Amino acid sequence: MSDESRSPLAPPRPPFETQSSPAPRDEGETGNRRKQQPRRDKRDVHGWIALDKPVGMTSTHAVSVVRRLFSARRAGHAGTLDPLASGCLPIALGEATKTVPFIVDSGKTYRFTVRWGEERDTDDAEGRVVARSDARPTAHDIRALLPRFTGLIEQVPPQFSAIKVDGERAYDIARDGETVELASRPVAIDRLDLVETPDPAHAVLDTDCGKGTYVRALARDLGRALGCFGHVSALRRTAVGTLAEPDMISLEQLTALCHRAASGEGNLADILLPVETALDDIPALAVSRADAARLQRGQAVLLRGRDAPIFRGTVYVTASGELIALAESDRGEIVPKRVFNLAGLKGSARRTKGH
């Protein structure tokens, strides 16, 4: 429920993941030789998928499924979602993996349901109950409390989190039955709104928050402050940076589109968002083909006169509309930091405007 992963006590088997069974023996052969499944050739695929991850699936498994659908050489995700959570899981393929930090560092939006009356050791529905209360807050009580949890606040991460304590993951220590003492740290909560109270035992909230925020810890702390205890019973991430619900695609839709493309009824490039999707908040700088060639060799270029950028800092460089490099700009000097090689399949999907 943050950019850092955790390991639940006993995660359910993710959907789309099937148990392996012994392969049948080859006809007419002896011994334990088994049929070899044909291996699909990997290829260079570059772009982003804003996957609408289903509940019950780990982020790692989601990446492996998407990677297999595209037969991509490289893939990774930007911001772990717990198996309990659904929603926006940005998956980078190929050269897009070089832009993952720009998505990871961006803000997130969540809609989550808190169940009052129980605090659990994992701060979500998968954990063991550690405290109970018969008290139930009113909508007025909840709204009155929200300003205390908005802005820059101190938050103690959940016991079951991926934070390291003396070189060990906190969830490994907690799973062994030990109490983990985690220090509080500042997190940014830009917005926290009560959406509805469907019944006295539940409240649905929306939040915009910064990197490293644990929604599970937010629910826990709200319950403690209200004197009724609480934990997250449902969680959906609706946006990561500029990637929002209009950009998202379900695994079923993605699978169907990939199969159609494989049969010649579509283009995989139209499914993928471009690599530059992660760079929406970074200034773009267009250079000549000659300067682009220098940058791709790792050499700095000096721009003067009309072509010189008026800003300092990180830029993404293009030539003839193609992404060339991430670079640092200072007084007209462009120093490449990350160079892109977009040979192969490149994302060309158009994004929905206005979110």
C-alpha positions as CSV (number, residue, x, y, z in Angstrom):
1,M,0.0,0.0,0.0
2,S,3.0,2.2,-0.5
3,D,6.0,2.2,-2.8
4,E,7.6,-0.4,-0.5
5,S,6.5,-4.0,-0.7
6,R,5.4,-6.2,2.2
7,S,5.0,-10.0,2.6
8,P,1.6,-11.0,3.9
9,L,1.4,-13.9,6.4
10,A,-0.4,-16.2,4.0
11,P,-1.2,-14.6,0.7
12,P,-3.9,-16.2,-1.4
13,R,-2.8,-17.9,-4.6
14,P,-3.0,-15.1,-7.2
15,P,-5.6,-15.5,-10.0
16,F,-4.2,-16.5,-13.4
17,E,-1.5,-18.5,-11.6
18,T,-2.0,-22.3,-11.8
19,Q,-0.4,-25.1,-10.0
20,S,2.1,-26.9,-12.2
21,S,1.5,-30.6,-12.9
22,P,3.9,-33.2,-14.1
23,A,4.4,-33.2,-17.9
24,P,3.4,-36.3,-19.7
25,R,6.2,-38.6,-20.9
26,D,7.1,-38.6,-24.5
27,E,5.3,-41.3,-26.5
28,G,7.6,-44.3,-27.1
29,E,10.4,-43.1,-24.9
30,T,11.6,-44.6,-21.7
31,G,12.9,-43.1,-18.5
32,N,11.8,-39.8,-17.0
33,R,12.4,-37.6,-20.1
34,R,9.6,-35.1,-20.5
35,K,8.3,-33.0,-23.3
36,Q,9.9,-29.7,-23.6
37,Q,7.6,-26.7,-23.9
38,P,8.6,-24.5,-26.8
39,R,10.3,-21.3,-25.6
40,R,9.0,-18.0,-27.0
41,D,11.7,-15.8,-28.3
42,K,12.1,-12.6,-26.3
43,R,12.1,-9.3,-28.1
44,D,12.7,-5.6,-27.5
45,V,9.5,-3.9,-26.4
46,H,9.5,-0.4,-25.0
47,G,6.6,1.4,-23.2
48,W,4.2,1.5,-20.2
49,I,1.2,-0.5,-19.3
50,A,-1.1,1.0,-16.6
51,L,-2.4,-2.3,-15.4
52,D,-5.7,-2.5,-13.4
53,K,-4.3,-5.1,-11.0
54,P,-6.9,-7.5,-9.6
55,V,-7.3,-8.3,-5.9
56,G,-5.3,-11.4,-4.9
57,M,-2.4,-11.0,-7.4
58,T,1.0,-9.9,-6.3
59,S,2.7,-7.1,-8.2
60,T,5.6,-9.4,-9.1
61,H,3.3,-11.9,-10.7
62,A,1.5,-9.2,-12.6
63,V,4.8,-8.1,-14.1
64,S,5.6,-11.6,-15.1
65,V,2.2,-12.1,-16.8
66,V,2.5,-8.8,-18.8
67,R,6.1,-9.5,-19.7
68,R,5.0,-13.0,-21.0
69,L,2.1,-11.5,-23.0
70,F,4.5,-9.1,-24.9
71,S,7.4,-11.6,-24.9
72,A,9.5,-8.7,-23.6
73,R,13.1,-9.0,-22.6
74,R,12.8,-6.6,-19.6
75,A,10.0,-5.5,-17.4
76,G,9.5,-4.0,-14.0
77,H,6.8,-2.1,-11.9
78,A,6.7,1.4,-10.3
79,G,5.2,1.1,-6.9
80,T,4.1,-2.2,-5.3
81,L,0.5,-2.9,-4.6
82,D,-0.3,-5.5,-1.9
83,P,-2.3,-8.6,-3.0
84,L,-5.3,-7.1,-1.1
85,A,-5.3,-4.0,-3.3
86,S,-6.5,-3.4,-6.8
87,G,-5.9,-0.6,-9.2
88,C,-3.2,1.2,-11.0
89,L,0.1,-0.8,-11.2
90,P,2.4,1.0,-13.7
91,I,4.5,-1.7,-15.6
92,A,7.5,-0.6,-17.6
93,L,8.8,-2.7,-20.5
94,G,12.2,-2.4,-22.1
95,E,13.7,1.1,-22.1
96,A,10.8,2.4,-20.0
97,T,12.5,0.7,-17.0
98,K,15.0,3.5,-17.1
99,T,12.2,6.0,-16.3
100,V,10.7,4.0,-13.3
101,P,12.1,6.4,-10.6
102,F,10.0,9.3,-12.1
103,I,6.8,7.3,-11.6
104,V,7.8,5.9,-8.2
105,D,8.5,9.4,-6.9
106,S,5.2,10.8,-8.0
107,G,2.0,11.2,-5.9
108,K,-0.6,8.5,-5.6
109,T,-4.4,8.5,-5.2
110,Y,-6.2,5.8,-3.2
111,R,-9.8,4.9,-2.3
112,F,-9.9,2.7,0.8
113,T,-12.5,1.3,3.2
114,V,-11.8,1.2,6.9
115,R,-13.5,-1.3,9.1
116,W,-13.9,0.0,12.6
117,G,-13.9,-2.0,15.8
118,E,-10.8,-4.2,15.1
119,E,-7.1,-3.4,14.8
120,R,-5.0,-6.2,13.2
121,D,-1.3,-6.8,13.3
122,T,-1.0,-6.3,9.5
123,D,-3.3,-3.3,9.6
124,D,-5.4,-5.0,6.9
125,A,-8.0,-7.8,6.7
126,E,-5.4,-10.5,6.3
127,G,-3.9,-10.1,9.8
128,R,-4.6,-11.3,13.3
129,V,-6.9,-9.2,15.6
130,V,-4.9,-7.5,18.3
131,A,-7.5,-5.1,19.7
132,R,-11.3,-4.7,19.7
133,S,-13.8,-2.0,20.5
134,D,-17.6,-1.7,20.4
135,A,-17.4,2.0,19.7
136,R,-18.3,3.2,16.2
137,P,-17.5,6.7,14.9
138,T,-20.1,9.0,13.3
139,A,-19.5,10.6,9.9
140,H,-19.2,13.9,11.8
141,D,-16.5,12.4,14.1
142,I,-14.5,11.2,11.1
143,R,-14.7,14.5,9.2
144,A,-13.7,16.5,12.3
145,L,-10.5,14.3,12.6
146,L,-9.3,14.4,9.0
147,P,-7.5,17.7,9.2
148,R,-5.1,16.2,11.8
149,F,-4.0,13.7,9.2
150,T,-3.6,16.1,6.3
151,G,-0.4,17.8,5.3
152,L,3.1,16.7,6.4
153,I,2.5,14.2,9.2
154,E,4.5,11.7,11.1
155,Q,3.6,8.1,10.4
156,V,4.9,4.8,11.9
157,P,5.0,2.2,9.2
158,P,3.1,-1.1,9.7
159,Q,4.8,-4.0,11.4
160,F,4.4,-6.0,8.3
161,S,6.3,-3.8,5.9
162,A,9.5,-4.1,3.8
163,I,11.4,-1.5,5.9
164,K,14.8,-2.9,7.0
165,V,15.6,-3.2,10.7
166,D,19.3,-4.2,11.3
167,G,19.5,-5.6,7.8
168,E,16.2,-7.6,8.1
169,R,12.9,-6.9,6.6
170,A,10.3,-5.9,9.2
171,Y,7.8,-8.4,7.9
172,D,10.2,-11.2,8.4
173,I,10.8,-10.2,12.1
174,A,7.0,-9.8,12.7
175,R,6.3,-13.1,11.0
176,D,8.5,-14.8,13.6
177,G,6.3,-13.4,16.3
178,E,8.6,-10.6,17.4
179,T,7.5,-7.0,18.0
180,V,9.2,-4.6,15.5
181,E,10.0,-1.1,16.8
182,L,9.8,1.2,13.8
183,A,10.6,4.9,13.9
184,S,8.0,7.4,12.6
185,R,8.8,9.3,9.5
186,P,7.3,12.3,7.7
187,V,4.8,11.6,4.9
188,A,2.8,13.9,2.8
189,I,-1.0,13.6,2.8
190,D,-2.2,16.2,0.3
191,R,-5.9,15.3,0.5
192,L,-8.0,13.1,2.8
193,D,-11.8,13.0,2.3
194,L,-14.6,11.0,3.7
195,V,-16.6,9.6,0.7
196,E,-19.4,7.7,2.5
197,T,-20.2,5.6,5.6
198,P,-22.2,2.7,4.1
199,D,-22.9,1.3,7.6
200,P,-21.7,2.1,11.2
201,A,-18.8,-0.4,10.9
202,H,-17.3,1.0,7.7
203,A,-16.1,4.2,6.1
204,V,-14.9,4.9,2.6
205,L,-12.2,7.5,2.1
206,D,-10.1,9.1,-0.7
207,T,-6.6,10.3,-0.3
208,D,-3.8,11.9,-2.4
209,C,-0.5,11.1,-0.8
210,G,3.2,11.2,-1.4
211,K,5.9,8.5,-1.8
212,G,6.3,6.2,1.2
213,T,2.8,6.7,2.7
214,Y,1.2,3.6,4.0
215,V,-2.6,3.6,3.7
216,R,-2.8,0.7,6.1
217,A,-1.0,2.8,8.8
218,L,-3.3,5.7,8.0
219,A,-6.4,3.5,8.7
220,R,-4.8,2.2,11.9
221,D,-4.0,5.7,13.2
222,L,-7.5,7.0,12.4
223,G,-9.0,4.1,14.4
224,R,-6.8,4.8,17.3
225,A,-7.5,8.6,17.3
226,L,-11.2,7.9,17.1
227,G,-11.0,5.4,20.0
228,C,-12.6,2.6,18.1
229,F,-9.6,0.9,16.3
230,G,-9.7,0.1,12.6
231,H,-8.0,-1.6,9.7
232,V,-8.2,-1.5,5.9
233,S,-10.7,-3.9,4.5
234,A,-10.5,-2.8,0.8
235,L,-8.0,-0.7,-1.1
236,R,-7.9,0.6,-4.7
237,R,-5.2,2.8,-6.2
238,T,-6.8,5.1,-8.7
239,A,-3.8,7.1,-9.9
240,V,0.0,7.1,-9.9
241,G,1.4,10.5,-11.0
242,T,-0.4,11.3,-14.3
243,L,-1.5,7.7,-14.9
244,A,-5.1,7.5,-13.9
245,E,-8.2,5.3,-14.4
246,P,-8.7,6.4,-18.1
247,D,-5.2,5.0,-18.8
248,M,-5.8,1.7,-17.0
249,I,-6.4,-1.7,-18.7
250,S,-7.5,-4.9,-17.0
251,L,-5.5,-8.1,-17.4
252,E,-8.4,-9.7,-19.3
253,Q,-8.6,-6.9,-21.7
254,L,-4.8,-6.8,-22.2
255,T,-4.7,-10.6,-22.8
256,A,-7.5,-10.4,-25.4
257,L,-5.8,-7.5,-27.2
258,C,-2.4,-9.2,-27.2
259,H,-4.0,-12.4,-28.6
260,R,-5.8,-10.4,-31.3
261,A,-2.5,-8.6,-32.2
262,A,-0.8,-12.0,-32.5
263,S,-3.4,-13.1,-35.0
264,G,-2.9,-10.0,-37.1
265,E,-6.0,-8.1,-35.9
266,G,-4.3,-5.3,-34.1
267,N,-1.0,-3.6,-33.3
268,L,0.8,-4.1,-30.0
269,A,2.2,-0.6,-30.2
270,D,-1.3,0.8,-29.9
271,I,-1.7,-1.0,-26.5
272,L,1.5,0.4,-25.0
273,L,1.9,3.9,-23.7
274,P,5.1,5.6,-24.9
275,V,8.3,5.6,-22.7
276,E,7.9,9.4,-22.3
277,T,4.7,8.8,-20.4
278,A,6.8,8.8,-17.2
279,L,8.4,12.1,-18.1
280,D,5.3,14.3,-18.3
281,D,6.6,16.7,-15.6
282,I,10.0,17.1,-17.1
283,P,10.9,19.7,-19.8
284,A,11.5,18.4,-23.3
285,L,14.4,19.6,-25.4
286,A,14.6,19.0,-29.1
287,V,18.1,18.8,-30.7
288,S,19.5,18.1,-34.1
289,R,20.3,14.6,-35.4
290,A,24.1,15.4,-35.1
291,D,23.7,16.5,-31.5
292,A,21.6,13.4,-30.8
293,A,24.3,11.1,-32.1
294,R,26.8,12.7,-29.7
295,L,24.4,12.3,-26.8
296,Q,23.8,8.7,-27.6
297,R,27.6,8.1,-27.5
298,G,27.5,9.6,-24.0
299,Q,29.1,12.9,-25.0
300,A,27.9,16.3,-23.8
301,V,26.8,18.9,-26.3
302,L,26.8,22.7,-26.0
303,L,23.8,24.6,-27.3
304,R,24.1,28.3,-28.0
305,G,21.9,31.1,-29.2
306,R,18.3,30.4,-30.1
307,D,18.7,26.7,-29.4
308,A,20.1,27.1,-25.9
309,P,17.6,26.0,-23.1
310,I,16.7,28.7,-20.6
311,F,16.3,26.3,-17.7
312,R,18.6,24.2,-15.6
313,G,18.1,20.7,-14.3
314,T,16.8,17.4,-15.8
315,V,15.4,17.4,-19.3
316,Y,14.4,14.7,-21.7
317,V,16.0,15.1,-25.1
318,T,14.3,14.3,-28.4
319,A,15.4,14.4,-32.1
320,S,12.8,14.3,-34.8
321,G,10.2,13.4,-32.2
322,E,12.1,10.4,-30.9
323,L,13.3,10.1,-27.3
324,I,17.1,10.2,-27.1
325,A,18.3,10.7,-23.6
326,L,17.6,12.0,-20.1
327,A,20.1,14.7,-19.5
328,E,21.2,17.6,-17.2
329,S,21.0,21.0,-18.6
330,D,23.2,23.8,-17.3
331,R,24.0,27.1,-19.1
332,G,23.5,25.5,-22.5
333,E,25.6,22.4,-21.8
334,I,23.6,19.1,-22.1
335,V,25.1,16.2,-20.3
336,P,23.5,12.8,-20.9
337,K,22.6,10.7,-17.9
338,R,20.5,8.0,-19.4
339,V,20.6,7.1,-23.1
340,F,17.7,5.3,-24.8
341,N,17.8,2.7,-27.6
342,L,14.3,2.3,-28.8
343,A,15.0,-0.2,-31.6
344,G,12.1,-2.7,-31.6
345,L,8.4,-2.3,-30.7
346,K,7.7,1.2,-29.2
347,G,4.5,2.3,-27.5
348,S,2.4,4.7,-29.4
349,A,-1.0,4.6,-27.6
350,R,-2.6,8.0,-27.1
351,R,-3.6,9.0,-23.6
352,T,-7.0,10.3,-22.5
353,K,-6.7,14.0,-21.9
354,G,-8.0,15.9,-19.0
355,H,-7.2,13.8,-15.9
